[in-house]
Amino acid sequence: MSGKRYRQSLTTVDREKEYAPADAVRILKGFPAAKFDETIEVAFRLGVDTRKAEQALRGTIALPHGTGKTVRVAAFATGDKAREAKEAGADIVGGEDLVETVLAGTIDFDAAVATPDLMASVGKAGRVLGPRGLMPNPKTGTVTFDIGKAVTDIKGGRVEYKTDATGIVHLIIGKRSFGEQQLLENLQAAYEEIHRARPSSAKGKYLISASISSTMSPGVRIDASSFRSSEAASA
């Protein structure tokens, strides 16, 4: 990437320096803005061996200020649970009919939840939903009879995370239009979840590095020890 805004951004940040979280957010907010509301993301590089199942992190986090993104939620549910999902704000609700719609190639949603009794049917659409990261999973709380809460949580800004093959976790923490304090609190919440999820079998340094960036900006490196200091101060 070598656009004018990107080059201007590079003049205001030391790519080799690690900044305290608040300073990193301030620098990022000071970069020249794009013509749209950019997404802000944090990347944590972890000292885990993702070849070992217990070290391949996967979970969810409820950001205190959400992501700033409108999420369309599909609920695979029938009967009373379908009504519960609709009342909670699910955009699309259905059982076998919704499975058939997905198999036909129509996927007009960003997240999906399902009641356990429908997972045998939903599994038929796994080859379609799985590659898109839309397959409901008990580990992320998206396969549950408490379907209303699952829908509400996702609509309220709960995001899923998982390590990629290289041990990096990418997490959306908001939009460029968010205030510095909102981004900082979302960033701290993301760190605390990743810190909490440390596998007991992971040896050596766990959080190797962290950085934040917007859609069109370079990354700003974060001093991981500052996260620990913030966590201790709030304890």
C-alpha positions in Angstrom: 0.0 0.0 0.0 1.6 3.3 -1.0 -1.3 5.8 -1.1 -0.8 9.5 0.0 -2.6 9.1 3.3 -0.6 5.9 4.1 2.7 7.7 3.4 1.6 10.7 5.5 0.7 8.3 8.3 4.2 6.8 8.2 5.7 10.2 9.0 3.9 10.4 12.4 4.7 6.9 13.8 7.9 5.1 14.7 7.3 1.6 13.2 10.0 0.1 15.6 8.7 1.7 18.8 6.2 0.1 21.1 3.7 2.5 22.5 1.4 2.5 25.6 -2.2 1.6 24.5 -3.5 5.1 25.0 -0.7 6.6 23.0 -1.1 4.0 20.2 -4.8 4.8 20.0 -4.1 8.6 19.9 -1.5 8.1 17.1 -3.9 6.0 15.1 -6.7 8.6 15.5 -4.3 11.2 14.3 -3.6 9.5 11.0 -5.2 11.2 7.9 -8.7 9.9 7.6 -10.2 8.0 4.7 -13.4 9.0 3.0 -15.3 6.3 4.9 -15.5 5.2 8.5 -12.6 2.8 8.7 -12.6 -0.3 10.9 -10.1 -0.5 13.7 -8.5 -3.8 14.4 -6.0 -5.2 16.9 -3.6 -8.1 16.1 -2.1 -10.2 18.9 0.8 -12.4 18.0 0.8 -15.3 20.6 3.4 -17.8 21.6 1.1 -20.8 21.0 1.5 -23.9 18.9 -1.8 -24.0 16.9 -0.9 -27.6 15.7 -2.0 -28.6 19.2 -5.8 -28.4 19.6 -5.7 -27.1 23.1 -3.5 -24.2 22.0 -5.7 -23.1 19.1 -7.6 -20.4 20.8 -11.3 -19.8 20.0 -13.9 -17.9 21.8 -16.0 -14.8 22.0 -15.7 -11.4 23.6 -18.3 -8.7 24.4 -16.8 -5.4 23.7 -18.0 -2.6 26.1 -18.7 -0.3 23.1 -19.5 -2.8 20.4 -17.9 -2.8 17.0 -19.8 -0.1 15.4 -21.0 -2.5 12.8 -24.6 -3.5 12.1 -24.7 -7.3 12.2 -27.4 -9.3 10.5 -28.1 -12.4 12.6 -29.7 -15.6 11.3 -31.3 -18.0 13.9 -31.9 -21.7 13.1 -34.8 -22.3 15.4 -38.4 -23.4 15.4 -41.5 -23.0 17.6 -41.1 -21.0 20.8 -37.4 -20.6 20.2 -38.0 -19.1 16.8 -40.3 -16.5 18.4 -37.7 -15.9 21.1 -35.1 -15.3 18.5 -37.3 -12.8 16.5 -38.1 -10.9 19.7 -34.4 -10.6 20.4 -33.9 -9.0 17.1 -32.8 -11.9 14.8 -33.0 -10.7 11.1 -33.7 -14.2 9.7 -35.3 -17.1 11.5 -36.1 -20.6 10.2 -35.5 -24.3 10.5 -35.2 -26.7 7.6 -36.4 -24.0 5.2 -33.5 -21.8 6.2 -31.1 -24.6 5.8 -32.4 -25.2 2.3 -32.1 -21.5 1.5 -28.5 -21.5 2.6 -27.8 -24.6 0.5 -29.3 -22.9 -2.5 -26.6 -20.2 -2.1 -28.6 -17.4 -0.4 -26.7 -16.2 2.7 -27.9 -12.7 3.7 -26.5 -12.6 7.2 -23.2 -12.0 9.1 -23.6 -14.4 12.0 -25.7 -17.4 12.8 -27.0 -19.1 15.9 -28.9 -22.4 16.3 -30.7 -24.4 18.9 -29.0 -27.8 19.6 -32.0 -29.8 18.3 -31.5 -28.3 14.9 -27.8 -28.9 14.5 -28.2 -32.2 12.6 -30.0 -30.2 10.0 -27.7 -27.2 10.1 -24.8 -29.6 9.7 -26.0 -30.3 6.1 -25.0 -26.7 5.3 -21.6 -26.9 7.0 -19.8 -27.0 3.7 -21.4 -23.6 2.9 -21.3 -22.0 6.3 -18.0 -23.3 7.5 -15.7 -21.6 5.0 -17.5 -18.3 5.6 -17.0 -18.6 9.4 -20.8 -18.8 9.9 -21.2 -22.3 11.3 -22.8 -22.2 14.8 -20.5 -23.7 17.4 -21.1 -24.6 21.0 -17.6 -23.2 21.9 -18.6 -19.7 20.9 -22.0 -19.9 22.5 -23.8 -19.9 19.1 -25.4 -23.3 19.7 -27.7 -22.9 22.6 -31.3 -23.1 23.8 -30.9 -19.6 25.2 -31.3 -18.4 21.7 -32.6 -15.0 22.6 -29.5 -14.1 24.7 -27.2 -15.4 21.9 -28.9 -13.1 19.4 -28.8 -10.1 21.8 -25.1 -10.6 22.6 -24.2 -10.7 18.9 -26.3 -7.6 18.1 -24.8 -5.9 21.1 -21.2 -6.2 19.8 -20.0 -9.7 20.8 -17.3 -10.8 18.4 -15.7 -14.2 17.8 -12.0 -14.7 17.7 -9.6 -17.5 16.9 -5.9 -17.9 16.2 -4.8 -18.3 12.6 -2.2 -20.9 11.6 0.6 -18.6 12.6 -0.7 -17.9 16.1 -2.1 -14.5 15.4 -5.5 -13.3 16.7 -7.2 -10.5 14.7 -10.0 -8.6 16.5 -12.2 -5.7 15.4 -12.4 -3.2 18.2 -14.4 -0.4 16.7 -14.6 2.3 14.0 -12.5 5.3 13.3 -15.5 7.5 14.4 -15.2 6.0 17.9 -13.7 8.3 20.6 -10.2 7.5 21.9 -11.6 6.3 25.3 -14.1 4.0 23.6 -11.4 2.4 21.5 -9.0 2.2 24.5 -11.7 0.4 26.6 -12.5 -2.0 23.8 -8.7 -2.6 23.3 -8.2 -3.3 27.0 -11.2 -5.7 27.0 -9.8 -7.6 24.0 -6.4 -7.9 25.7 -8.0 -9.2 29.0 -9.9 -11.9 27.1 -6.8 -13.0 25.2 -4.8 -13.0 28.5 -7.6 -15.0 30.3 -7.7 -17.6 27.5 -4.0 -18.5 27.7 -3.7 -22.2 27.4 -2.1 -23.9 30.4 0.2 -25.9 28.0 1.6 -22.8 26.4 5.2 -22.4 27.4 7.5 -19.4 27.2 6.4 -15.8 26.3 2.7 -15.8 25.6 1.9 -12.3 24.1 4.8 -11.8 21.7 3.6 -8.6 20.1 0.5 -6.5 19.5 -0.5 -3.7 17.1 -3.5 -1.7 16.1 -4.4 -0.4 12.6 -7.3 0.9 10.6 -8.5 -0.3 7.2 -6.2 2.1 5.4 -3.4 2.7 7.9 0.0 1.2 8.9 0.1 -0.6 12.2 1.0 1.0 15.5 2.9 -1.4 17.8 1.8 -1.7 21.4 3.9 -2.3 24.5 2.4 -5.5 26.0 3.7 -4.7 29.5 1.5 -1.6 29.5 -1.5 -3.8 29.2 -0.5 -5.7 32.3 0.1 -2.4 34.1 -3.4 -1.2 33.2 -4.9 -4.5 34.3 -3.1 -4.4 37.6 -4.1 -0.8 38.2 -7.8 -1.6 37.7 -7.7 -4.7 39.9 
